[in-house]
């Protein structure tokens, strides 16, 4: 089963091993989660910094958020590092940290902006995200949700469909079309939002499955779920 992320597939793992030029060490699920935890801490710290850099000013009696002058530079650097990191496997220890710093700072800036517009929305989003992550991980670890090829294909296809939908909506909105019903507080808008949240949660199962299969594959860098021989 091939995932859409160019950095997370059998070919990328094999190429990374070839570039390393040495006997690779086995990947473990616990080690992967530990590294992800460290990067998460970096993202949170960078987000706190980005939040603190947003200036709140009063314009006509209304509070406005002014983003830092380096926002677009951070966006560009983060985008470039994401592309480089998907192919420069040996640089992963560096690119992953830089990406976490850039992404975290941008998330902090965006969070401060939305927190000003909708008081308390950031804390609610963080709590909801944490609860969804733990719930999906529990369902996956207990094998209540099983990732099969058909299941993965459905999730990937649905995700691509939503991405295409919003891309078309964005392009048409530039021409003056009104699609506010997609995110308006109406039964249809709420229903679409709920579907997106469910789809995002299902995508987490693909990540957990990939980590599990890669760890099972052992030292050979294959991700087909078959333990290595010898």
C-alpha positions as CSV (number, residue, x, y, z in Angstrom):
1,X,0.0,0.0,0.0
2,X,1.6,3.3,-1.1
3,X,0.9,6.5,0.8
4,X,0.8,9.9,-0.9
5,X,3.6,11.4,1.1
6,X,6.8,11.2,-1.0
7,X,8.9,11.0,2.1
8,X,7.0,8.0,3.6
9,X,7.2,5.1,1.2
10,X,9.4,2.1,0.5
11,X,11.3,3.8,-2.2
12,X,12.3,6.7,0.0
13,X,13.4,4.4,2.8
14,X,15.6,2.4,0.4
15,X,17.1,5.5,-1.1
16,X,17.8,6.9,2.4
17,X,19.6,3.7,3.3
18,X,21.7,3.8,0.1
19,X,22.7,7.4,0.8
20,X,23.7,6.6,4.4
21,X,26.4,4.3,3.0
22,X,26.4,2.1,6.2
23,X,24.4,-0.7,7.8
24,X,21.1,0.9,8.8
25,X,19.7,0.6,12.3
26,X,16.3,-0.9,12.7
27,X,13.3,1.5,13.1
28,X,11.1,1.0,16.1
29,X,7.7,2.4,16.8
30,X,8.7,3.6,20.2
31,X,11.7,5.4,18.7
32,X,9.5,7.1,16.1
33,X,7.0,8.3,18.6
34,X,9.8,9.6,20.8
35,X,11.3,11.6,18.0
36,X,7.8,12.9,17.1
37,X,7.4,13.9,20.7
38,X,10.6,15.9,20.6
39,X,9.6,17.7,17.4
40,X,6.2,18.4,18.9
41,X,7.8,20.2,21.8
42,X,9.8,22.3,19.4
43,X,6.6,23.1,17.5
44,X,4.9,24.2,20.7
45,X,7.9,26.3,21.8
46,X,8.0,28.0,18.3
47,X,4.3,28.5,18.4
48,X,4.6,30.3,21.7
49,X,7.2,32.5,20.2
50,X,5.1,33.3,17.1
51,X,2.1,34.1,19.3
52,X,4.2,36.6,21.3
53,X,5.4,38.3,18.1
54,X,1.9,39.3,17.0
55,X,1.2,42.9,17.8
56,X,-2.3,43.9,18.8
57,X,-3.3,47.4,17.9
58,X,-6.5,49.4,18.2
59,X,-8.0,50.7,14.9
60,X,-11.2,52.8,15.2
61,X,-11.9,51.2,18.6
62,X,-11.4,47.7,17.2
63,X,-8.5,45.5,18.0
64,X,-6.5,44.2,15.1
65,X,-3.6,41.7,14.9
66,X,-0.4,42.8,13.0
67,X,1.7,39.9,11.9
68,X,5.5,40.1,12.2
69,X,7.5,41.4,9.3
70,X,9.2,38.0,8.9
71,X,6.0,36.0,8.5
72,X,6.3,35.5,4.7
73,X,10.0,34.7,5.0
74,X,9.1,32.0,7.6
75,X,6.5,30.7,5.2
76,X,8.9,30.5,2.3
77,X,11.6,28.9,4.3
78,X,9.2,26.3,5.8
79,X,7.9,25.5,2.3
80,X,11.4,25.1,0.9
81,X,12.6,22.9,3.8
82,X,9.5,20.7,3.4
83,X,10.3,20.0,-0.2
84,X,14.0,19.5,0.5
85,X,13.2,17.2,3.5
86,X,11.1,14.9,1.3
87,X,14.1,14.0,-0.8
88,X,17.3,14.9,1.1
89,X,17.1,12.0,3.6
90,X,20.5,12.4,5.2
91,X,19.6,15.9,6.1
92,X,16.4,14.8,8.0
93,X,17.9,15.5,11.5
94,X,18.4,19.1,10.4
95,X,15.4,19.7,8.1
96,X,12.9,18.2,10.6
97,X,14.0,20.7,13.3
98,X,14.0,23.7,10.9
99,X,10.5,22.7,9.6
100,X,9.2,22.3,13.2
101,X,10.5,25.8,14.1
102,X,9.0,27.3,10.9
103,X,5.7,25.5,11.2
104,X,5.4,26.2,14.9
105,X,6.0,29.9,14.5
106,X,3.4,30.2,11.7
107,X,0.9,28.2,13.7
108,X,1.5,30.6,16.6
109,X,0.9,33.6,14.5
110,X,-2.3,32.2,12.9
111,X,-3.6,31.1,16.4
112,X,-3.1,34.6,17.8
113,X,-5.1,36.0,14.9
114,X,-8.0,33.6,15.3
115,X,-8.0,33.9,19.1
116,X,-8.5,37.6,18.7
117,X,-11.4,37.1,16.4
118,X,-13.0,34.2,18.3
119,X,-12.1,34.3,22.0
120,X,-11.2,30.9,23.3
121,X,-11.2,29.0,20.0
122,X,-7.5,28.1,20.2
123,X,-7.7,26.3,23.6
124,X,-10.8,24.5,22.3
125,X,-9.0,23.5,19.1
126,X,-6.0,22.2,21.0
127,X,-8.1,20.2,23.5
128,X,-10.2,18.7,20.6
129,X,-7.1,17.8,18.6
130,X,-5.5,16.1,21.6
131,X,-8.7,14.1,22.4
132,X,-9.1,13.0,18.8
133,X,-5.5,11.9,18.6
134,X,-5.7,9.8,21.8
135,X,-9.1,8.4,20.8
136,X,-7.9,7.3,17.3
137,X,-4.6,5.9,18.7
138,X,-6.6,3.9,21.3
139,X,-9.0,2.5,18.6
140,X,-6.0,1.6,16.4
141,X,-3.9,0.0,19.1
142,X,-6.9,-2.1,20.2
143,X,-7.4,-3.2,16.6
144,X,-11.0,-1.8,16.6
145,X,-10.0,0.1,13.5
146,X,-8.1,-2.0,11.0
147,X,-6.2,-0.4,8.1
148,X,-6.7,-2.5,4.9
149,X,-5.8,-1.6,1.4
150,X,-9.4,-0.8,0.6
151,X,-9.7,1.3,3.7
152,X,-6.6,3.3,2.9
153,X,-7.6,3.8,-0.7
154,X,-11.0,5.2,0.5
155,X,-9.4,7.6,3.0
156,X,-6.9,8.8,0.5
157,X,-9.5,9.3,-2.2
158,X,-11.9,11.1,0.1
159,X,-9.0,13.4,1.3
160,X,-8.1,14.2,-2.3
161,X,-11.7,14.9,-3.1
162,X,-12.0,17.5,-0.3
163,X,-8.7,19.1,-1.3
164,X,-9.9,19.3,-4.9
165,X,-13.2,20.7,-3.7
166,X,-11.7,23.5,-1.7
167,X,-9.1,24.3,-4.5
168,X,-12.0,24.7,-7.0
169,X,-14.0,26.8,-4.5
170,X,-11.0,29.0,-3.9
171,X,-10.4,29.6,-7.6
172,X,-14.1,30.3,-8.2
173,X,-14.2,32.7,-5.2
174,X,-11.6,34.8,-7.0
175,X,-14.1,35.2,-9.8
176,X,-16.8,36.4,-7.3
177,X,-18.6,33.1,-6.6
178,X,-20.0,32.8,-3.1
179,X,-19.4,29.5,-1.3
180,X,-19.9,30.6,2.3
181,X,-22.4,27.8,2.8
182,X,-19.4,25.4,3.1
183,X,-18.3,26.7,6.4
184,X,-21.4,28.7,7.6
185,X,-23.1,27.7,10.8
186,X,-25.9,25.9,9.0
187,X,-26.8,22.2,9.1
188,X,-24.9,21.7,5.7
189,X,-21.8,23.7,6.8
190,X,-21.7,21.9,10.2
191,X,-22.2,18.5,8.5
192,X,-19.3,19.2,6.1
193,X,-17.1,20.3,9.0
194,X,-17.9,17.1,10.9
195,X,-17.0,15.0,7.9
196,X,-13.6,16.8,7.5
197,X,-12.8,16.2,11.2
198,X,-13.7,12.5,10.8
199,X,-11.6,12.2,7.7
200,X,-8.7,13.9,9.4
201,X,-9.0,11.4,12.2
202,X,-9.0,8.5,9.8
203,X,-5.8,9.8,8.2
204,X,-4.1,9.3,11.6
205,X,-4.7,5.6,11.3
206,X,-2.7,5.6,8.1
207,X,0.2,7.2,9.9
208,X,0.0,4.7,12.8
209,X,-0.1,1.8,10.3
210,X,2.8,3.1,8.4
211,X,4.9,3.4,11.5
212,X,3.9,-0.1,12.6
213,X,4.7,-1.6,9.2
214,X,8.0,0.2,8.9
215,X,9.1,-1.0,12.3
216,X,8.1,-4.5,11.5
217,X,10.1,-4.5,8.3
218,X,13.3,-4.2,10.4
219,X,16.7,-3.2,9.1
220,X,16.1,-3.7,5.4
221,X,14.1,-0.5,4.8
222,X,11.2,-2.3,3.2
223,X,7.7,-1.2,4.3
224,X,5.6,-4.2,3.2
225,X,5.0,-5.5,6.7
226,X,7.2,-8.6,6.2
227,X,9.9,-9.1,8.8
228,X,13.4,-9.3,7.5
229,X,15.1,-12.7,7.3
230,X,18.3,-13.7,9.0
